[in-house]
């Protein structure tokens, strides 16, 4: 009797899960943005919500839950019911980078389902166009010959581009002076005024167009379309080239059918003319990866960051 009851309970649970997945979505979906309103993460999340609402035929609510360098919003998503009705926007730093250097309230490898990537943000290493550096080799040579004199900054301290560049310097045994950042726009102004010698930021478009700066290298995979002759750090043999991604995630344990729905939805959105127009407006690169491929990228980048943190002491 107990055996029959157990089998019946399992069958009922399976049927309920299957029914939920097959009918998904049938209710309002909450999209948590772990940053303040107004930034590119918020702008792209609201665009994704609007487009997905049309495709799926349900309402979306976008909630900004900023704080803790995105830890607060992502943790609330990780602890939600794994039914597909609470999802969240994610970016590189709180997933593959900062959990290695700051204790996170969630485990990126076990507590989240990765729904897919929709965008990449280039984060180049830039210098003034009228300066003395024409290559990364010039920068390294100066830093090694003049310990501590090279001053530089990154838009997101302890973020992927910052630590990828720091890993490069440490791999070369070059001592530099990193100045805490106040944001990409401020760092660009500091670079142009001579306060710093080098910056790793995404806010460089107008200055590049005006001939004020030049790109020496790219910290993320692939070359920067704005400077196709400039290598990325991986090509140069340095330990890190982390993708600066924009993507969606959900709690761990999401049904396969729900994941498949988002695979199809994100693909449709990223192939649309409206999406391409948005990418042009914010000077970003549309880059779709489905759940399986994006999960593999996250795992690979997380492991690479962990190895580099251990080998080059990036947590310090």
N, C-alpha and C positions, 0 to 999 in steps of 0.2 A: 504493500500500500504506500509506504513512504517513498519507494522507488518511483511508483507511478506518479505520485504527487510532485516529486522533484522534476521528473521529465515534463510534466504538464506546466510547471512554473517556468522552466527553461523555454519551452515552446511558446508560452505566452509572452515572455520577455523578448524573445526573438521576433515574434510577430509584431509586437509594439514598436520595436526598433525599426523593423522593415517598413512598417506603415508610416512612421515618422519620416524616414529617409525618402520614401517614394512620394510623399506628399510635399516634400520640402521644395520651396518655402511656402508656407501657408499663413504666416503671421509676420508682424513687424520685426525687422532685423536691426539690432543696435551695433553701430560701428564706433568703437572707442578710438579716439585719437589721443595719444599720450603726450601731446604737446599743446601749447597755447594756440588760439585762433590766429590766422593770418599768414602763417608760414607755408612753405611749399608742401609740407606734410599734411597740413590741414586743407589746403586748397585742393590737392590731388585726391585726398580722401573723400571730400564732399563731391568732387566730380565722379569718382568711382561709385559712390552711393547713389547719385542721381541716375547714372547710366544703368547700374544694376537694378534699380527700382523699375525702370522701364522694361528691362529684359525679363526680370523675374515676376513682375506684376504684384509686388508687395511694397509697403512703405519701409523707408530706412530712417533711423534716428541717429544723427552723428553727435557724439558726446565728447567734449574735450576734457580729459582728466590728466592735466599736466602735473609735473612734480617728480622729484627724484631722478632727473635725467631720463625720463620716460618709464622708470621702474614702476611707478604707481599705477599708471594706466594699463600697462602690459600685465602686471600682476592681477589686476581686477579681471582682465580677460581670461587669464590662465585659470582662475578660480571659478569661472562661470560654468553653467551646465554645458556639456559637450553636445549640443543639439543643433548648432549652426545658427542660432538666433542671437548670439553675442560673438562678434569678431573684433579684430583690432588692426589698426595700422601699425606697422613696424618699420624700423630702419636699422642700419648696420650696427651702430654703436651699442644699443642696449641688448643686442642679441649675440653678436659674435666677438665683441671687444670688451666692453666694460665689465661683464661678469668675470673676466679673468683678473681684473685689477681692483674691482670694488664688489663687495658681497651683494648679490642680487636676491630678491625675495622669491625668485622662481629659477628653475633649471631650464635653460634654453633647449637642452637636448631631450628632455622628457616631459615637460609641462605644456608644450604647445604643439598644435598641428599647423604646418605651414601651407597656406592655401595657394600661394603663388606670388611671383614678382611681377611688377608692372613697369618699373622705371629704374634706371641707373643714373647716378649723379657723378659727373667727373670731378675729381679733386686734384688738380695739377700742382706741381711744384713750380712756383713762378718767381722771377726776379725782375728788377727794373731793366728796361731795354737799353738804357744808357750806362749800365753798370759793367763791371769787369768779368762777370760770369757768363760764359757762353755754353756751358754744359754742366752736367752733374759732376763730371770729373774735375772741373775747375772749382766747384764748391767744395768737394771732398779734399782736394789738395790744399785749399786755403785753410779749411778747418783743421787739418792735421798739422799744418805748419804754424798755425796761430791758435793754440788751444783756448777755447772759451770766447774768442772774438766774434765768431759768426753768430749773429742774432737772428732768430727766426720765430715764427708763430704759426699756428693752425687755427682754423675757425672753430673746431670742436676739440678742446683739450681732452685727452685720454680717448679720443675717438679713433676710428680706423686710420684715416690719413695721417693724423699726428703720430700714432704709434708705428705705422709703416715707415714714415720718414725717420723717426727716432731709431728704429731697428736698423735702417741703412747706416746711420752715423755710427751706431755702436758696433755693427759688423766691421766697419772700417777702422774702429778705434779712434774716431774723431770726436773731440770734445767740443760741444757747442753750448750756446746759451739760449734756452727756450723761454720766451716771454709769454705769460698767460694771455689768452685771447679774450677779446670783448666782442667777437663776431667778425664775420667775413668782411663787411664794409669797412669796419674800423681797421682791420689788419691791412686791407688794400691801401688805405690812406697812410698808415704807418710805413708801408713799403715804399710808396711813392715819395714820402717826405724824408726817407732815409733813416727812420727810427729803427727799422729792421732791415735785414739784408735779403731775406727769403720768406715766402709765405706759402702755405698749403691751404687753398681756399677754392670755393666754387664761384665766388662773386668776382669774376675777372673779365667778363665779356666785354663791357664798354672799354675798359683799359687796354685790352688786347686789340680791339678794333681801332683804338686811337694811337696804337703804336707805343704805349707807355710801358708795357710789360712784355715778357716773353716766357713761354713755357719750356722748361728744361726736361721735365719728366712727368709721368702720370702715376699716381699712387694706386689706382684701381686697375683691374684686368683690362687688357686691350689698350690701344692708343687713343689719345684724345683727338676727336675729329677736327678740332681747331688747330692742332699742331701734329699732323700725321707723321712727321719726321722725328718727333720726340719719343724716346722709348718709355715703356713703363718700368717700374722698379724690378719686376720679376724678370724681364728681359735682361736687365743689367746684373742679374744674379743675386739680388738682395732678398731677404727672407720673407717679406710680406708684400702682397698686392691684393688687398681686400676689396671686394666689390662694395661700393657705396649704394646699397639697394633701397628701394621703396617697395613695400610688399604688404600682404595681408596675412594674418594668423588667426587662430581660434584655439580653444582649449584642446588639450590632448584627448584622444579617444573619439574623435569625430567620425561618424559613419562614412563609409566609402562613397555612398551615393551622394552625400552632401559635398564631399571633396570634388567629385566628378561634376556636380552642378557648378561649382566655382571655377573649375578648370575651363569649362565651356564659357562661362560668363566673362571671366577676365580676358580670355582670348578674343571674344567678340568686342569687348571694350577697347582693347589695345590695337585692334585692327581698324578702328573707326576713324573717320576723318576728323571728328571732334577731338579725339584723343591726340592725334598728331598735331592739331592746331594748338592744343594746350601745351604739348611738349615744346613746340617752337616758341611759345610765349614765355615759358619759364626757363628756356635754354637747357632742357634736359633731354635725355635719351630714352625713348620708349624701349623697353626690353622685357618681353613677356617670357616667363618660365612657369610651367605648370607645377602642381604641388610636388610631384616626385622629383623633378629636376631641381626645383628651388630647394627642397629639403636636402638634396645631395650637396648643393652649393653651401648651404648654411653649415652642414656638418663638416665639410672640408675647410671652410674658412674658420670655423670655431676651433678645429684641431690645429690648424696652422698658427692661429693666434696663441693658443695654449703653448705650443712648442716654442714659439718665438719669445713669449713672456718668460718661460723658464730659462731659455738659453741666453737671452740678452737682458734679463732683469727688468723687463718693461713695467712691472708692477711697482717699481720704485722710482 
